């Protein structure tokens, strides 16, 4: 990655590292063994540092990156949240609910930051990593990028503002990416609007030298940063997302429930005239939608559609309510148990199948657990 812990002049034990190059604060997530997954302490540290950098006139911009060669940020520390949920540690400053409150406030602060923010989406960039990265004014993907919002797989929904930032896509593409949790390449991310540039991984490896030599003139900081991070030419590859765009538009119509999407995919898969490439896509998509949490698939579909008409702050408030219900009453604990703890890959969803889903259950998950004035994020955006 672009800045190894050894090159950052602070304690290598810290989970977030800081240094300043040419007036630009380089903020490095430093848990490489965990693919830089966000702990609650990291979220708090980042929030404090962000306010310090906002007030520091000597800081003209921020660069977010991840330590180690494998990823920017794999998301929130889901195992820690699972342990807290199992122990019933919801409330208080160290409870699981406060983690989400603090994480969403951090993401919102980045979205509304007064100085340019660059996110280097190199390697694994998922979940909470997307919450940070999509808040940036310049999102740089690479030939090594692996982007996803895979929350439905473990009984959650794409959160951290995803019901807002995924809405920049055509609705069919948004539903496909949000429901299936498909892993996207850097070329895919550029195609669907989740990245502003896609460069070779090697180009990022030397960014600090270029940053140190690039004048950061007032009024042209954003332009200067683009000259540092955008390569002479993009990585000119066609991603699988573009190749499957017509299929995505055909099957992920906004008027269809997830159960109806599954039925359409089954009909398509039975068509012997379909090409091998189409058959492979249909099977992979069907496998996802028939193995993930039925509750959170239908809830996610509705939340993504609603998010297209919400402000960023409203999206965060909606997501917090859904996440709270998913952990207290839904499939989150079972999903994490099956995929990350016991790893038997056999989650016992309730209900177990999409045809058993009732509209009332979907609406219950979308109904806020709080009165509007008592919502933990009531003041967001006010």
SEDOMI-684634 format. One record per residue (C-alpha): residue in three letters; z, x, y. Coordinates in Angstrom, 3 decimals, decimal comma, m for minus. Layout:
REM residues N
{ALA; {Z; X; Y}},
...
//
This chain:
REM residues 382
{UNK; {0,000; 0,000; 0,000}},
{UNK; {m0,310; 0,915; 3,583}},
{UNK; {3,166; 2,268; 4,264}},
{UNK; {5,270; 3,679; 1,486}},
{UNK; {9,080; 3,492; 1,845}},
{UNK; {9,222; 7,276; 2,073}},
{UNK; {7,113; 7,189; 5,231}},
{UNK; {9,421; 4,730; 6,969}},
{UNK; {12,188; 6,406; 8,895}},
{UNK; {15,108; 4,288; 7,756}},
{UNK; {17,221; 3,848; 4,631}},
{UNK; {15,094; 3,512; 1,515}},
{UNK; {17,742; 1,125; 0,148}},
{UNK; {17,056; m1,498; 2,811}},
{UNK; {15,049; m4,524; 1,693}},
{UNK; {13,188; m4,643; 5,013}},
{UNK; {12,020; m1,443; 6,709}},
{UNK; {10,966; m0,959; 10,326}},
{UNK; {9,164; 1,665; 12,321}},
{UNK; {7,127; 1,676; 15,537}},
{UNK; {3,699; 3,289; 15,850}},
{UNK; {1,956; 3,211; 19,213}},
{UNK; {3,975; 0,199; 20,370}},
{UNK; {3,317; m1,754; 17,165}},
{UNK; {6,271; m2,597; 14,945}},
{UNK; {5,450; m2,069; 11,270}},
{UNK; {7,669; m4,318; 9,164}},
{UNK; {7,655; m3,492; 5,454}},
{UNK; {9,057; m5,775; 2,756}},
{UNK; {10,799; m3,300; 0,485}},
{UNK; {11,468; m4,746; m2,969}},
{UNK; {8,489; m3,261; m4,836}},
{UNK; {10,075; m3,738; m8,268}},
{UNK; {10,172; m7,493; m7,534}},
{UNK; {6,732; m7,508; m5,886}},
{UNK; {8,624; m7,767; m2,586}},
{UNK; {9,934; m11,261; m3,340}},
{UNK; {12,065; m12,593; m0,500}},
{UNK; {15,822; m12,634; m0,923}},
{UNK; {17,955; m14,705; 1,435}},
{UNK; {19,196; m11,500; 3,040}},
{UNK; {15,610; m10,435; 3,738}},
{UNK; {14,820; m13,768; 5,378}},
{UNK; {17,843; m13,451; 7,661}},
{UNK; {17,088; m9,818; 8,454}},
{UNK; {13,493; m10,664; 9,348}},
{UNK; {14,577; m13,545; 11,585}},
{UNK; {16,982; m11,351; 13,554}},
{UNK; {14,431; m8,565; 13,861}},
{UNK; {11,760; m10,992; 15,012}},
{UNK; {13,865; m12,171; 17,922}},
{UNK; {14,659; m8,567; 18,815}},
{UNK; {10,977; m7,689; 18,815}},
{UNK; {10,127; m10,790; 20,829}},
{UNK; {12,435; m9,602; 23,606}},
{UNK; {11,412; m5,929; 23,453}},
{UNK; {8,721; m5,275; 26,057}},
{UNK; {7,865; m1,975; 24,390}},
{UNK; {6,709; m3,836; 21,258}},
{UNK; {3,199; m5,213; 21,756}},
{UNK; {2,481; m6,465; 18,233}},
{UNK; {3,782; m6,644; 14,661}},
{UNK; {2,236; m5,613; 11,354}},
{UNK; {3,683; m7,148; 8,178}},
{UNK; {3,085; m5,336; 4,911}},
{UNK; {4,621; m4,767; 1,493}},
{UNK; {5,988; m1,645; m0,178}},
{UNK; {4,490; m0,375; m3,391}},
{UNK; {0,979; m0,576; m4,809}},
{UNK; {1,027; m4,089; m6,268}},
{UNK; {1,645; m6,704; m3,630}},
{UNK; {2,477; m7,965; m0,178}},
{UNK; {5,017; m10,561; m1,328}},
{UNK; {5,224; m12,575; m4,537}},
{UNK; {7,204; m15,387; m2,887}},
{UNK; {10,819; m16,407; m2,667}},
{UNK; {13,336; m15,125; m5,195}},
{UNK; {12,951; m18,132; m7,477}},
{UNK; {15,288; m16,835; m10,176}},
{UNK; {18,128; m16,513; m7,655}},
{UNK; {17,465; m20,027; m6,357}},
{UNK; {17,442; m21,342; m9,922}},
{UNK; {20,811; m19,742; m10,639}},
{UNK; {22,279; m21,279; m7,496}},
{UNK; {20,875; m24,695; m8,385}},
{UNK; {22,274; m24,528; m11,921}},
{UNK; {25,689; m23,607; m10,501}},
{UNK; {25,492; m26,421; m7,952}},
{UNK; {25,529; m24,040; m4,975}},
{UNK; {23,571; m26,194; m2,539}},
{UNK; {25,516; m26,199; 0,699}},
{UNK; {26,986; m23,471; 2,864}},
{UNK; {25,414; m20,398; 4,368}},
{UNK; {24,662; m18,917; 0,944}},
{UNK; {23,501; m22,134; m0,739}},
{UNK; {19,984; m22,754; m1,966}},
{UNK; {19,287; m25,373; 0,675}},
{UNK; {20,098; m22,914; 3,455}},
{UNK; {17,614; m20,446; 1,987}},
{UNK; {14,796; m22,925; 2,507}},
{UNK; {16,052; m23,891; 5,970}},
{UNK; {16,179; m20,237; 7,020}},
{UNK; {12,832; m19,417; 5,397}},
{UNK; {11,060; m22,307; 7,125}},
{UNK; {12,602; m21,379; 10,478}},
{UNK; {11,381; m17,804; 10,012}},
{UNK; {7,885; m18,969; 9,151}},
{UNK; {7,821; m21,290; 12,157}},
{UNK; {8,998; m18,469; 14,420}},
{UNK; {6,126; m16,304; 13,176}},
{UNK; {3,584; m19,089; 13,702}},
{UNK; {4,769; m19,443; 17,296}},
{UNK; {5,409; m15,751; 18,031}},
{UNK; {4,335; m14,682; 21,504}},
{UNK; {2,738; m11,390; 20,415}},
{UNK; {m0,062; m10,688; 17,929}},
{UNK; {1,010; m10,545; 14,276}},
{UNK; {m1,063; m8,846; 11,572}},
{UNK; {m0,405; m9,584; 7,886}},
{UNK; {m1,792; m7,229; 5,260}},
{UNK; {m2,355; m9,542; 2,289}},
{UNK; {m2,948; m6,680; m0,109}},
{UNK; {m2,261; m7,310; m3,788}},
{UNK; {m0,083; m10,231; m4,908}},
{UNK; {0,466; m12,702; m2,057}},
{UNK; {1,997; m15,941; m3,269}},
{UNK; {4,395; m18,702; m2,244}},
{UNK; {6,781; m17,365; 0,368}},
{UNK; {4,434; m14,444; 0,950}},
{UNK; {1,816; m16,949; 2,030}},
{UNK; {4,362; m18,520; 4,366}},
{UNK; {4,652; m15,199; 6,172}},
{UNK; {1,005; m14,210; 5,905}},
{UNK; {m0,545; m17,475; 7,044}},
{UNK; {1,583; m17,374; 10,197}},
{UNK; {m0,210; m14,222; 11,347}},
{UNK; {m2,902; m14,156; 14,011}},
{UNK; {m4,881; m11,624; 11,945}},
{UNK; {m4,774; m12,072; 8,159}},
{UNK; {m6,317; m9,132; 6,312}},
{UNK; {m7,163; m9,587; 2,639}},
{UNK; {m8,490; m6,822; 0,426}},
{UNK; {m10,407; m6,152; m2,760}},
{UNK; {m6,975; m6,101; m4,461}},
{UNK; {m5,735; m9,426; m3,075}},
{UNK; {m4,376; m12,100; m5,418}},
{UNK; {m3,475; m15,177; m3,389}},
{UNK; {m1,958; m18,371; m4,804}},
{UNK; {0,347; m21,277; m4,114}},
{UNK; {1,446; m21,842; m7,739}},
{UNK; {4,502; m24,015; m7,106}},
{UNK; {3,409; m27,079; m9,107}},
{UNK; {3,576; m24,878; m12,209}},
{UNK; {7,375; m24,632; m11,838}},
{UNK; {8,093; m28,131; m10,550}},
{UNK; {7,846; m27,560; m6,790}},
{UNK; {5,150; m28,209; m4,216}},
{UNK; {3,203; m25,727; m2,083}},
{UNK; {5,671; m25,376; 0,791}},
{UNK; {6,403; m22,740; 3,494}},
{UNK; {3,995; m24,674; 5,725}},
{UNK; {1,246; m25,034; 3,109}},
{UNK; {0,911; m28,765; 3,751}},
{UNK; {m0,179; m27,668; 7,232}},
{UNK; {m2,119; m24,431; 6,745}},
{UNK; {m4,067; m25,583; 3,683}},
{UNK; {m5,319; m28,500; 5,782}},
{UNK; {m7,709; m26,112; 7,548}},
{UNK; {m9,896; m26,414; 4,431}},
{UNK; {m12,096; m29,359; 3,492}},
{UNK; {m9,835; m31,894; 1,819}},
{UNK; {m11,333; m31,431; m1,654}},
{UNK; {m10,810; m27,665; m1,476}},
{UNK; {m7,257; m28,143; m0,227}},
{UNK; {m6,411; m30,466; m3,116}},
{UNK; {m7,935; m28,079; m5,652}},
{UNK; {m6,094; m25,013; m4,342}},
{UNK; {m2,802; m26,851; m3,790}},
{UNK; {m2,687; m28,766; m7,066}},
{UNK; {m3,955; m26,153; m9,520}},
{UNK; {m2,310; m23,093; m7,941}},
{UNK; {m5,505; m21,172; m8,712}},
{UNK; {m5,389; m17,435; m7,959}},
{UNK; {m7,821; m16,481; m5,206}},
{UNK; {m9,418; m13,110; m4,535}},
{UNK; {m9,795; m11,606; m1,097}},
{UNK; {m13,385; m12,880; m0,984}},
{UNK; {m12,128; m16,358; m1,918}},
{UNK; {m9,500; m16,228; 0,815}},
{UNK; {m12,103; m15,297; 3,406}},
{UNK; {m14,404; m18,082; 2,201}},
{UNK; {m11,807; m20,851; 2,418}},
{UNK; {m10,185; m19,706; 5,661}},
{UNK; {m6,983; m18,153; 4,319}},
{UNK; {m8,008; m14,707; 5,602}},
{UNK; {m9,748; m13,472; 8,735}},
{UNK; {m11,103; m10,300; 7,161}},
{UNK; {m11,582; m8,857; 3,688}},
{UNK; {m11,686; m5,084; 3,390}},
{UNK; {m11,405; m2,509; 0,631}},
{UNK; {m7,873; m1,655; m0,371}},
{UNK; {m8,556; 1,977; 0,453}},
{UNK; {m9,379; 1,045; 4,055}},
{UNK; {m5,823; m0,213; 4,553}},
{UNK; {m4,294; 2,881; 3,006}},
{UNK; {m5,069; 4,871; 6,142}},
{UNK; {m4,300; 2,270; 8,788}},
{UNK; {m1,349; 4,069; 10,392}},
{UNK; {m3,471; 7,040; 11,486}},
{UNK; {m6,014; 4,689; 13,058}},
{UNK; {m3,223; 2,675; 14,683}},
{UNK; {m1,703; 5,777; 16,251}},
{UNK; {m5,055; 6,746; 17,796}},
{UNK; {m6,118; 3,317; 19,113}},
{UNK; {m5,265; 2,526; 22,758}},
{UNK; {m3,194; m0,664; 23,024}},
{UNK; {m4,257; m1,771; 26,473}},
{UNK; {m2,643; m4,818; 28,022}},
{UNK; {m4,859; m7,828; 27,599}},
{UNK; {m6,747; m6,371; 24,632}},
{UNK; {m4,061; m5,832; 21,994}},
{UNK; {m5,630; m8,340; 19,618}},
{UNK; {m9,024; m6,673; 19,987}},
{UNK; {m7,516; m3,249; 19,408}},
{UNK; {m5,791; m4,462; 16,244}},
{UNK; {m9,061; m5,846; 14,932}},
{UNK; {m10,656; m2,442; 15,436}},
{UNK; {m7,840; m0,866; 13,437}},
{UNK; {m7,866; m3,274; 10,509}},
{UNK; {m11,359; m4,689; 10,246}},
{UNK; {m13,617; m2,357; 8,309}},
{UNK; {m17,137; m1,547; 9,556}},
{UNK; {m18,270; m4,260; 7,132}},
{UNK; {m16,491; m6,922; 5,115}},
{UNK; {m16,217; m6,672; 1,349}},
{UNK; {m19,469; m8,528; 0,697}},
{UNK; {m18,605; m10,247; m2,555}},
{UNK; {m19,048; m13,864; m3,544}},
{UNK; {m15,794; m15,263; m4,882}},
{UNK; {m15,445; m17,802; m7,647}},
{UNK; {m14,290; m20,404; m5,136}},
{UNK; {m17,662; m20,437; m3,420}},
{UNK; {m19,447; m20,496; m6,759}},
{UNK; {m17,479; m23,609; m7,768}},
{UNK; {m17,523; m25,353; m4,396}},
{UNK; {m19,839; m28,147; m5,539}},
{UNK; {m17,684; m28,858; m8,607}},
{UNK; {m14,542; m28,913; m6,473}},
{UNK; {m16,130; m31,401; m4,088}},
{UNK; {m17,274; m33,547; m6,993}},
{UNK; {m13,984; m33,785; m8,858}},
{UNK; {m11,273; m33,520; m6,195}},
{UNK; {m12,154; m36,563; m4,123}},
{UNK; {m9,327; m37,510; m1,765}},
{UNK; {m9,315; m41,114; m3,006}},
{UNK; {m8,436; m40,072; m6,565}},
{UNK; {m4,903; m39,752; m7,874}},
{UNK; {m4,216; m36,697; m10,015}},
{UNK; {m4,423; m38,904; m13,093}},
{UNK; {m7,887; m40,044; m11,992}},
{UNK; {m8,948; m36,436; m11,319}},
{UNK; {m7,848; m35,538; m14,846}},
{UNK; {m9,862; m38,412; m16,297}},
{UNK; {m12,964; m37,305; m14,371}},
{UNK; {m12,508; m33,739; m15,627}},
{UNK; {m12,224; m34,994; m19,218}},
{UNK; {m15,451; m36,952; m18,854}},
{UNK; {m17,166; m33,894; m17,407}},
{UNK; {m15,907; m31,660; m20,188}},
{UNK; {m17,385; m34,033; m22,776}},
{UNK; {m20,848; m33,618; m21,240}},
{UNK; {m22,715; m31,330; m23,619}},
{UNK; {m25,398; m30,700; m20,999}},
{UNK; {m22,925; m28,854; m18,735}},
{UNK; {m23,418; m25,089; m18,486}},
{UNK; {m20,977; m22,664; m20,070}},
{UNK; {m19,732; m21,667; m16,599}},
{UNK; {m19,093; m25,289; m15,670}},
{UNK; {m17,383; m25,963; m18,984}},
{UNK; {m15,071; m22,977; m18,458}},
{UNK; {m14,126; m24,183; m14,969}},
{UNK; {m13,526; m27,747; m16,167}},
{UNK; {m11,315; m26,555; m19,026}},
{UNK; {m9,227; m24,197; m16,866}},
{UNK; {m8,754; m26,879; m14,208}},
{UNK; {m7,875; m29,519; m16,798}},
{UNK; {m5,393; m27,198; m18,498}},
{UNK; {m3,548; m26,727; m15,207}},
{UNK; {m3,385; m30,406; m14,331}},
{UNK; {m2,206; m31,428; m17,795}},
{UNK; {0,501; m28,767; m18,148}},
{UNK; {2,143; m28,736; m14,710}},
{UNK; {4,872; m31,120; m13,527}},
{UNK; {3,355; m34,639; m13,356}},
{UNK; {5,845; m35,603; m10,661}},
{UNK; {5,090; m32,683; m8,408}},
{UNK; {1,345; m32,943; m8,941}},
{UNK; {1,255; m36,505; m7,626}},
{UNK; {3,844; m35,745; m4,907}},
{UNK; {1,895; m32,652; m3,850}},
{UNK; {m1,344; m34,619; m3,595}},
{UNK; {0,286; m37,155; m1,298}},
{UNK; {2,062; m34,469; 0,757}},
{UNK; {m1,168; m32,509; 1,267}},
{UNK; {m2,971; m35,622; 2,465}},
{UNK; {m0,117; m36,519; 4,813}},
{UNK; {0,084; m32,976; 6,121}},
{UNK; {m3,447; m33,236; 7,488}},
{UNK; {m2,066; m35,559; 10,168}},
{UNK; {1,251; m33,786; 10,853}},
{UNK; {2,271; m31,042; 13,240}},
{UNK; {3,521; m27,768; 11,780}},
{UNK; {7,147; m28,716; 12,489}},
{UNK; {6,684; m32,126; 10,879}},
{UNK; {5,170; m30,494; 7,809}},
{UNK; {8,183; m28,201; 7,428}},
{UNK; {10,524; m31,194; 7,717}},
{UNK; {8,574; m33,103; 5,065}},
{UNK; {8,497; m30,094; 2,739}},
{UNK; {12,236; m29,507; 2,999}},
{UNK; {12,940; m33,075; 1,934}},
{UNK; {10,588; m32,834; m1,034}},
{UNK; {11,978; m29,458; m2,143}},
{UNK; {15,527; m30,808; m1,922}},
{UNK; {14,665; m33,761; m4,142}},
{UNK; {12,704; m31,550; m6,552}},
{UNK; {15,713; m29,296; m7,086}},
{UNK; {18,336; m32,057; m7,238}},
{UNK; {16,400; m34,771; m9,063}},
{UNK; {13,127; m33,280; m10,209}},
{UNK; {11,573; m30,651; m12,421}},
{UNK; {12,317; m27,397; m10,597}},
{UNK; {15,182; m26,169; m12,782}},
{UNK; {13,305; m27,033; m15,959}},
{UNK; {10,109; m25,409; m14,719}},
{UNK; {11,845; m22,146; m13,839}},
{UNK; {13,737; m22,192; m17,139}},
{UNK; {10,542; m22,598; m19,149}},
{UNK; {8,368; m20,114; m17,267}},
{UNK; {10,732; m17,483; m15,840}},
{UNK; {14,065; m17,606; m17,681}},
{UNK; {13,591; m18,542; m21,349}},
{UNK; {9,826; m18,047; m21,075}},
{UNK; {9,089; m20,492; m23,892}},
{UNK; {6,300; m21,984; m21,730}},
{UNK; {7,338; m25,453; m22,941}},
{UNK; {8,794; m27,308; m19,951}},
{UNK; {10,243; m30,749; m20,626}},
{UNK; {8,974; m32,599; m17,573}},
{UNK; {10,391; m35,996; m16,598}},
{UNK; {8,222; m37,979; m16,889}},
{UNK; {6,259; m35,937; m19,386}},
{UNK; {2,748; m37,227; m18,676}},
{UNK; {0,732; m38,313; m15,656}},
{UNK; {0,142; m41,874; m16,973}},
{UNK; {3,930; m42,354; m16,961}},
{UNK; {4,194; m41,641; m13,244}},
{UNK; {5,113; m44,589; m11,032}},
{UNK; {4,148; m44,878; m7,352}},
{UNK; {7,795; m45,615; m6,504}},
{UNK; {8,851; m42,197; m7,799}},
{UNK; {6,226; m40,480; m5,650}},
{UNK; {7,387; m42,371; m2,566}},
{UNK; {11,023; m41,551; m3,336}},
{UNK; {10,281; m37,827; m3,298}},
{UNK; {8,425; m38,198; m0,013}},
{UNK; {11,249; m40,154; 1,623}},
{UNK; {13,495; m37,841; 3,644}},
{UNK; {17,055; m37,436; 2,303}},
{UNK; {18,290; m37,365; 5,910}},
{UNK; {18,197; m39,544; 8,995}},
{UNK; {15,785; m37,998; 11,479}},
{UNK; {18,562; m36,800; 13,806}},
{UNK; {20,534; m35,296; 10,902}},
{UNK; {17,620; m33,351; 9,400}},
{UNK; {18,442; m29,610; 9,108}},
{UNK; {15,155; m28,887; 10,924}},
{UNK; {15,464; m31,699; 13,469}},
{UNK; {15,191; m29,273; 16,399}},
{UNK; {12,110; m27,449; 15,073}},
{UNK; {9,295; m27,666; 17,561}},
{UNK; {11,366; m29,589; 20,098}},
//
